[in-house]
Amino acid sequence: MGQLLLLRTNMTNDSSKPVMKHFPFATVLSQLLFYTSYLLLSPNAFPQGTLNPPGPPAPTMKKLDELEPRANLQASPAPAGVDTSNADYHFIINQPGSYYLSANILVTKTNGIQINVEGVTLDLNGFQISRVSPSGNGIEISDTSHRTTVRNGTVKGFLFGIHGNIAKACAFRDLAVTGCTSYGIFAGPGAVLDSCRAHDNAGTAAISAEIGSSLINCTASNNANGPNCIGIRTGRSCTVTHCTASTNSGSGILGGEGSVIKDCAAYSNAKDGIVGSNGSAIASSSAQYNLSTGITIGAHCMVSNCTVSNNSIGGIYAFYESIIAGCTISTNQGDGIRCNSNNTIEHNAINVNGITGTGDGIHSVGYGNRIDSNNIRFNAAAGIRLPNNGHNVVIRNTLGGNSGGNYLVGTGNGVGPIISADAGNLGNATNSPFANIQD
């Protein structure tokens, strides 16, 4: 007791074995306290600098413009480059940059906001620009204000909700436009419109975009306060994808020359559901319950894998040199397909059309059409109707139950052998690869 047994190494030459030594406890404790005090109290352990501050206190937090680099359009005084003194506009943006709204704007001048320089982004920040009686423009983009972006808010009650004029490569995203009497959104060439909604507008079109624009996830509905308001209208060579047009007083979707309309729906519009101008492609889309034709196409077009039903005038109308393939066309009041000349109509299901008693499955009013491998059944008039001297070719189709006869074919057309579908007759002596089948 009172001693510690410590192990140390004997450093003599005659032995390197560890040697046990006994030291008094008090001795060891005093040595430990000495060394601890030395370490704690040594000047080198805690060096001290001067206690005088190097200068006055400085801000340590970020400035507001560092947290929010955009400019509040409604700030007072107005941001640099923003004119609020014009008699016709609440705000004119004259300097490139990013701007946002901090509150709703009730417009009492003729127009709301004019963007008068290129390279501007305007974020409505979820707020609404509106006026009591429609006139002027909610947001106006001047002709040279290219690459403008407008997003995230509502525009209500103008002549043009958003007027892009001919400014190029602008973008419009997550916008709602209503109560406008000429156009909801009018975009210039090369624009992108993403997730825009236009409802209860009047005039020419709810959403319109010029040549080379792209529209995705847009809707146009109930734009019916005028006699012929198109839901979505595009210029030449545009793409319209995943868009919906319903209950508009004009056509639902009208694509300009060379446009592509894909994965879209047109429902209960007062004119045609979907219209493709010359050179257009319409794919994987639906046209139902429209008060005219479901799908109408010009020359050199293609309609593929579409569903067209319950339209008041007819299913699909094709002018010249187009292809209609893989479509389901049923219960339209007039003809399932009505075509002019030099079209290819193949692999379609065309059933129960002419429910008013006057519609054929396929009705050619021209010449040089190829009608191949279609299933045509239970239409109210003829299955296939062709004019005299039409030089149309009819091969490999299956027909049955058409009330006006399966074939009403004038002279001067080429029709493959017609084989009855009764058991045992499909392999008759003709053995023609071009035979049509009927039951």
C-alpha positions as CSV (number, residue, x, y, z in Angstrom):
1,M,0.0,0.0,0.0
2,G,1.2,3.5,-0.7
3,Q,3.6,2.3,-3.4
4,L,3.4,1.9,-7.2
5,L,5.0,-0.9,-9.0
6,L,6.6,0.5,-12.2
7,L,8.3,-1.2,-15.0
8,R,11.4,0.3,-16.6
9,T,14.2,-1.0,-18.8
10,N,17.7,-1.4,-17.2
11,M,20.0,0.5,-19.5
12,T,23.2,-1.1,-18.2
13,N,25.5,-3.1,-20.4
14,D,25.1,-6.3,-18.6
15,S,21.4,-6.8,-19.0
16,S,18.5,-5.6,-21.3
17,K,15.8,-7.3,-19.3
18,P,13.0,-5.2,-17.8
19,V,13.5,-4.4,-14.1
20,M,10.6,-3.9,-11.7
21,K,11.0,-0.8,-9.4
22,H,8.9,0.3,-6.5
23,F,8.2,4.1,-6.0
24,P,6.2,5.8,-3.3
25,F,2.7,6.9,-4.5
26,A,3.2,10.4,-3.2
27,T,6.3,10.8,-5.2
28,V,4.6,9.7,-8.5
29,L,1.6,11.9,-7.8
30,S,3.8,15.0,-7.1
31,Q,5.7,14.5,-10.4
32,L,2.4,14.2,-12.4
33,L,1.1,17.4,-10.9
34,F,4.3,19.2,-11.6
35,Y,4.3,18.2,-15.3
36,T,0.6,19.0,-15.7
37,S,1.1,22.5,-14.2
38,Y,4.1,23.1,-16.4
39,L,2.0,22.3,-19.5
40,L,-1.0,24.4,-18.5
41,L,0.9,27.4,-17.3
42,S,3.8,27.5,-19.8
43,P,3.7,30.8,-21.9
44,N,4.2,28.6,-25.0
45,A,1.0,26.7,-24.4
46,F,-1.5,29.6,-25.0
47,P,0.2,32.4,-26.9
48,Q,-1.8,35.6,-26.7
49,G,-2.1,38.2,-29.5
50,T,-3.2,41.8,-29.1
51,L,-6.7,42.3,-27.8
52,N,-7.3,45.4,-29.9
53,P,-9.6,44.7,-32.9
54,P,-8.0,45.3,-36.3
55,G,-10.8,47.6,-37.4
56,P,-14.5,48.5,-36.9
57,P,-17.0,45.6,-37.1
58,A,-18.0,44.6,-40.6
59,P,-21.2,42.9,-41.9
60,T,-21.1,39.2,-41.9
61,M,-24.4,38.5,-43.7
62,K,-25.1,38.6,-47.4
63,K,-26.8,41.5,-49.0
64,L,-30.3,41.1,-50.4
65,D,-29.2,41.4,-54.0
66,E,-26.7,38.5,-53.3
67,L,-29.6,36.3,-52.0
68,E,-32.0,37.5,-54.8
69,P,-30.0,38.6,-57.8
70,R,-33.2,39.3,-59.8
71,A,-34.9,42.7,-59.8
72,N,-38.3,43.2,-58.2
73,L,-40.2,44.9,-61.1
74,Q,-42.5,46.6,-58.6
75,A,-39.8,47.9,-56.3
76,S,-39.8,51.6,-55.4
77,P,-37.9,53.3,-56.7
78,A,-38.0,51.3,-60.0
79,P,-35.0,49.1,-60.8
80,A,-32.4,50.4,-63.2
81,G,-33.6,50.1,-66.8
82,V,-37.4,50.0,-65.9
83,D,-39.6,52.8,-67.0
84,T,-42.8,53.4,-65.0
85,S,-43.6,56.8,-66.4
86,N,-45.0,55.8,-69.8
87,A,-48.7,56.7,-70.3
88,D,-49.5,53.5,-72.1
89,Y,-47.6,50.9,-70.1
90,H,-47.3,50.2,-66.4
91,F,-43.7,48.9,-66.8
92,I,-41.3,49.0,-69.7
93,I,-38.2,46.9,-69.3
94,N,-35.3,48.4,-71.2
95,Q,-32.3,46.5,-69.7
96,P,-31.5,42.7,-70.1
97,G,-31.8,40.7,-66.9
98,S,-34.0,38.7,-64.6
99,Y,-37.2,40.3,-63.1
100,Y,-40.0,39.1,-60.9
101,L,-43.3,40.3,-59.6
102,S,-43.9,40.7,-55.9
103,A,-47.7,41.2,-56.1
104,N,-50.6,41.1,-58.5
105,I,-50.9,43.9,-61.1
106,L,-54.3,45.4,-61.8
107,V,-53.7,47.2,-65.1
108,T,-55.4,50.6,-65.4
109,K,-53.3,51.9,-68.4
110,T,-53.8,50.5,-71.9
111,N,-51.1,47.8,-71.5
112,G,-49.4,46.0,-68.6
113,I,-45.7,45.2,-69.3
114,Q,-43.6,45.8,-72.3
115,I,-40.3,44.0,-72.8
116,N,-38.2,46.2,-75.0
117,V,-34.8,44.5,-75.0
118,E,-33.5,41.1,-75.7
119,G,-32.4,38.6,-73.1
120,V,-35.0,39.2,-70.4
121,T,-36.6,36.7,-68.0
122,L,-39.8,37.7,-66.4
123,D,-41.1,35.5,-63.6
124,L,-44.6,36.3,-62.6
125,N,-43.9,34.4,-59.4
126,G,-47.4,33.0,-59.2
127,F,-49.1,36.4,-59.5
128,Q,-51.7,37.7,-61.9
129,I,-51.7,40.5,-64.4
130,S,-55.3,41.6,-65.2
131,R,-57.6,44.4,-66.2
132,V,-61.3,44.9,-65.7
133,S,-62.3,45.3,-69.4
134,P,-60.4,43.6,-72.2
135,S,-58.1,45.9,-74.3
136,G,-54.4,46.3,-74.9
137,N,-51.7,43.7,-74.1
138,G,-51.0,42.1,-70.8
139,I,-47.4,41.4,-71.7
140,E,-45.9,42.7,-74.9
141,I,-42.6,41.6,-76.4
142,S,-41.2,44.0,-79.0
143,D,-40.1,42.6,-82.3
144,T,-36.4,42.7,-81.4
145,S,-36.7,41.4,-77.9
146,H,-35.4,37.9,-78.8
147,R,-34.8,35.1,-76.3
148,T,-37.3,36.5,-73.8
149,T,-38.7,34.1,-71.2
150,V,-42.0,34.6,-69.4
151,R,-43.2,32.1,-66.8
152,N,-45.2,31.1,-63.8
153,G,-48.4,33.2,-63.5
154,T,-51.7,34.3,-64.9
155,V,-52.7,36.9,-67.5
156,K,-56.4,37.8,-67.7
157,G,-58.6,40.2,-69.6
158,F,-56.7,41.8,-72.5
159,L,-56.9,41.9,-76.3
160,F,-53.7,39.8,-76.4
161,G,-52.8,38.1,-73.1
162,I,-49.2,37.7,-74.2
163,H,-48.1,39.2,-77.5
164,G,-44.8,37.9,-78.7
165,N,-44.9,39.7,-82.1
166,I,-42.0,38.4,-84.2
167,A,-39.4,38.1,-81.4
168,K,-37.4,34.9,-82.0
169,A,-36.6,32.0,-79.7
170,C,-38.8,33.1,-76.7
171,A,-40.0,30.7,-74.1
172,F,-43.3,30.6,-72.3
173,R,-43.7,28.2,-69.3
174,D,-46.3,27.5,-66.7
175,L,-48.7,30.3,-67.8
176,A,-52.5,30.5,-67.6
177,V,-54.3,32.9,-69.9
178,T,-58.0,33.7,-69.9
179,G,-60.5,36.3,-70.8
180,C,-58.6,37.7,-73.8
181,T,-60.5,38.7,-77.0
182,S,-57.9,38.2,-79.8
183,Y,-55.2,35.8,-78.7
184,G,-54.4,34.2,-75.4
185,I,-50.7,33.7,-76.2
186,F,-49.2,34.7,-79.5
187,A,-45.6,33.5,-79.8
188,G,-43.1,34.4,-82.5
189,P,-40.9,32.1,-84.5
190,G,-38.8,29.4,-82.8
191,A,-40.7,29.7,-79.5
192,V,-41.1,27.1,-76.8
193,L,-44.4,26.8,-75.0
194,D,-44.4,24.4,-72.1
195,S,-47.3,23.7,-69.7
196,C,-49.4,26.7,-70.8
197,R,-53.2,26.7,-70.3
198,A,-55.6,28.9,-72.2
199,H,-59.3,28.9,-71.3
200,D,-62.4,31.1,-71.9
201,N,-60.7,33.3,-74.5
202,A,-62.2,34.5,-77.8
203,G,-60.9,35.8,-81.1
204,T,-58.6,34.0,-83.5
205,A,-56.8,31.4,-81.3
206,A,-56.3,30.7,-77.7
207,I,-52.6,29.6,-78.2
208,S,-50.7,30.5,-81.4
209,A,-47.1,30.0,-82.3
210,E,-45.2,30.9,-85.5
211,I,-42.8,28.9,-87.7
212,G,-40.4,26.4,-86.0
213,S,-42.0,26.5,-82.6
214,S,-42.4,23.6,-80.1
215,L,-45.5,23.1,-77.9
216,I,-45.6,20.5,-75.1
217,N,-48.1,19.8,-72.3
218,C,-50.4,22.7,-73.3
219,T,-54.2,22.8,-73.0
220,A,-56.8,25.0,-74.7
221,S,-60.3,24.6,-73.4
222,N,-63.6,26.3,-73.7
223,N,-62.3,29.1,-75.8
224,A,-65.8,29.6,-77.2
225,N,-66.8,33.2,-76.8
226,G,-66.2,33.8,-80.5
227,P,-67.6,32.1,-83.6
228,N,-64.3,30.4,-84.6
229,C,-61.7,30.4,-81.9
230,I,-59.0,27.7,-82.6
231,G,-57.7,26.1,-79.5
232,I,-54.0,25.6,-80.6
233,R,-52.7,27.0,-83.9
234,T,-49.2,26.8,-85.2
235,G,-47.2,28.1,-88.2
236,R,-45.0,25.9,-90.4
237,S,-42.7,23.2,-89.2
238,C,-43.8,23.2,-85.6
239,T,-44.2,20.3,-83.1
240,V,-47.2,19.8,-80.9
241,T,-46.8,17.1,-78.3
242,H,-48.9,16.0,-75.4
243,C,-51.4,18.8,-75.9
244,T,-55.2,18.8,-75.5
245,A,-57.8,21.0,-77.1
246,S,-61.5,20.7,-76.0
247,T,-64.8,22.5,-76.4
248,N,-63.4,25.3,-78.5
249,S,-65.6,27.2,-80.9
250,G,-63.2,26.5,-83.8
251,S,-60.9,23.6,-84.6
252,G,-59.1,22.0,-81.7
253,I,-55.5,21.8,-83.0
254,L,-54.4,23.3,-86.4
255,G,-50.9,22.5,-87.4
256,G,-49.1,24.5,-90.1
257,E,-47.4,23.1,-93.1
258,G,-44.8,20.4,-92.2
259,S,-45.8,20.2,-88.6
260,V,-45.8,17.2,-86.3
261,I,-48.7,16.5,-84.0
262,K,-48.2,13.6,-81.6
263,D,-49.8,12.2,-78.5
264,C,-52.5,14.9,-78.6
265,A,-56.3,14.8,-77.9
266,A,-59.0,16.9,-79.5
267,Y,-62.5,16.6,-77.9
268,S,-65.8,18.2,-78.6
269,N,-64.6,21.2,-80.6
270,A,-67.1,23.0,-82.8
271,K,-65.1,22.5,-86.0
272,D,-62.5,19.8,-86.9
273,G,-60.7,18.1,-84.1
274,I,-57.2,18.1,-85.6
275,V,-56.1,19.7,-88.9
276,G,-52.8,19.0,-90.5
277,S,-51.7,21.3,-93.3
278,N,-49.7,20.0,-96.3
279,G,-46.7,17.8,-95.3
280,S,-47.9,17.3,-91.7
281,A,-47.6,14.1,-89.6
282,I,-50.3,13.2,-87.0
283,A,-49.5,10.3,-84.8
284,S,-50.9,8.5,-81.7
285,S,-53.6,11.0,-81.2
286,S,-57.3,11.0,-80.5
287,A,-60.1,13.0,-82.0
288,Q,-63.6,12.4,-80.6
289,Y,-67.0,14.1,-80.5
290,N,-66.0,17.0,-82.6
291,L,-68.8,18.7,-84.5
292,S,-67.1,18.5,-87.9
293,T,-64.4,15.9,-89.1
294,G,-62.2,14.2,-86.5
295,I,-59.0,14.7,-88.5
296,T,-58.5,16.6,-91.7
297,I,-55.2,16.6,-93.6
298,G,-53.9,18.3,-96.8
299,A,-51.5,16.9,-99.3
300,H,-48.4,14.8,-98.6
301,C,-49.4,14.0,-95.0
302,M,-49.4,11.0,-92.7
303,V,-51.9,9.9,-90.1
304,S,-50.9,6.9,-88.1
305,N,-52.1,5.0,-85.0
306,C,-54.9,7.5,-84.2
307,T,-58.3,6.9,-82.7
308,V,-61.1,8.8,-84.4
309,S,-64.7,8.3,-83.2
310,N,-68.1,9.9,-82.7
311,N,-67.4,13.0,-84.9
312,S,-70.4,14.6,-86.5
313,I,-69.3,15.0,-90.1
314,G,-66.8,12.1,-90.5
315,G,-63.7,10.4,-89.3
316,I,-60.7,11.3,-91.4
317,Y,-60.7,13.5,-94.6
318,A,-57.5,13.3,-96.8
319,F,-56.8,15.4,-99.8
320,Y,-53.9,14.2,-101.9
321,E,-50.9,11.8,-101.7
322,S,-51.2,11.0,-98.1
323,I,-51.0,7.9,-95.9
324,I,-53.5,6.8,-93.4
325,A,-52.3,3.7,-91.5
326,G,-53.0,1.8,-88.3
327,C,-56.0,3.9,-87.2
328,T,-59.2,3.0,-85.4
329,I,-62.1,4.8,-87.0
330,S,-65.6,4.2,-85.7
331,T,-69.1,5.5,-85.0
332,N,-68.6,8.7,-86.9
333,Q,-71.8,10.1,-88.3
334,G,-70.5,10.3,-91.9
335,D,-67.8,8.4,-93.8
336,G,-65.1,6.7,-91.8
337,I,-62.5,7.8,-94.4
338,R,-63.2,10.2,-97.2
339,C,-60.3,10.8,-99.6
340,N,-59.4,12.5,-102.8
341,S,-56.5,11.2,-105.0
342,N,-53.3,9.2,-104.8
343,N,-53.6,8.3,-101.1
344,T,-52.5,5.0,-99.4
345,I,-55.1,3.7,-96.9
346,E,-53.9,0.6,-95.1
347,H,-54.2,-1.5,-92.0
348,N,-57.1,0.5,-90.5
349,A,-60.1,-0.7,-88.5
350,I,-63.1,1.1,-90.0
351,N,-66.3,0.1,-88.3
352,V,-69.9,1.3,-87.6
353,N,-69.6,4.7,-89.4
354,G,-72.5,6.5,-91.0
355,I,-74.6,6.2,-87.9
356,T,-77.0,8.8,-89.5
357,G,-77.5,6.4,-92.3
358,T,-75.3,8.1,-95.0
359,G,-71.7,7.1,-94.2
360,D,-69.4,4.7,-96.0
361,G,-66.4,2.9,-94.5
362,I,-64.1,4.3,-97.2
363,H,-65.3,6.7,-99.8
364,S,-63.0,7.8,-102.6
365,V,-64.1,10.9,-104.6
366,G,-60.8,10.9,-106.6
367,Y,-58.5,8.5,-108.3
368,G,-55.3,6.6,-107.9
369,N,-55.9,5.5,-104.2
370,R,-54.5,2.3,-102.8
371,I,-56.8,0.7,-100.3
372,D,-55.0,-2.2,-98.7
373,S,-55.4,-4.6,-95.8
374,N,-58.2,-2.7,-94.0
375,N,-60.9,-4.3,-91.8
376,I,-64.2,-2.6,-92.8
377,R,-67.4,-3.7,-91.1
378,F,-71.0,-2.7,-90.2
379,N,-70.9,0.8,-91.8
380,A,-74.3,2.2,-92.6
381,A,-73.8,2.6,-96.3
382,A,-71.1,0.9,-98.5
383,G,-68.0,-0.7,-97.1
384,I,-65.9,0.8,-100.0
385,R,-67.3,3.3,-102.5
386,L,-65.3,4.2,-105.6
387,P,-66.2,6.5,-108.6
388,N,-66.1,5.4,-112.2
389,N,-62.7,5.4,-114.0
390,G,-60.9,6.1,-110.7
391,H,-58.0,3.8,-111.2
392,N,-58.1,3.0,-107.5
393,V,-56.6,-0.3,-106.3
394,V,-58.4,-2.4,-103.7
395,I,-56.6,-5.4,-102.3
396,R,-56.4,-7.6,-99.2
397,N,-59.3,-6.0,-97.4
398,T,-61.8,-7.7,-95.1
399,L,-65.4,-6.5,-95.3
400,G,-68.6,-7.6,-93.8
401,G,-72.0,-6.4,-92.6
402,N,-71.9,-3.1,-94.4
403,S,-75.6,-2.1,-94.9
404,G,-75.2,-0.6,-98.3
405,G,-73.1,-3.5,-99.6
406,N,-69.5,-4.3,-99.1
407,Y,-68.4,-2.9,-102.5
408,L,-69.9,-0.1,-104.5
409,V,-67.2,0.1,-107.1
410,G,-67.5,1.9,-110.4
411,T,-65.9,0.7,-113.6
412,G,-62.2,1.5,-114.2
413,N,-60.9,0.5,-110.8
414,G,-58.6,-2.5,-109.9
415,V,-60.2,-4.7,-107.3
416,G,-58.5,-8.0,-106.2
417,P,-60.6,-11.2,-106.3
418,I,-63.3,-11.2,-103.7
419,I,-63.4,-14.4,-101.6
420,S,-66.2,-15.4,-99.3
421,A,-65.1,-16.0,-95.7
422,D,-67.4,-19.0,-95.4
423,A,-65.5,-22.1,-94.2
424,G,-63.4,-23.8,-96.8
425,N,-63.5,-20.9,-99.3
426,L,-60.4,-18.9,-98.3
427,G,-58.1,-21.1,-100.4
428,N,-60.1,-21.1,-103.6
429,A,-58.8,-21.6,-107.0
430,T,-57.8,-18.0,-107.6
431,N,-55.1,-18.3,-104.9
432,S,-54.4,-14.6,-105.3
433,P,-52.2,-12.7,-102.8
434,F,-54.3,-9.7,-103.6
435,A,-57.7,-11.2,-102.8
436,N,-60.2,-9.4,-100.7
437,I,-62.4,-11.3,-98.2
438,Q,-66.0,-10.7,-97.3
439,D,-68.6,-12.4,-95.3
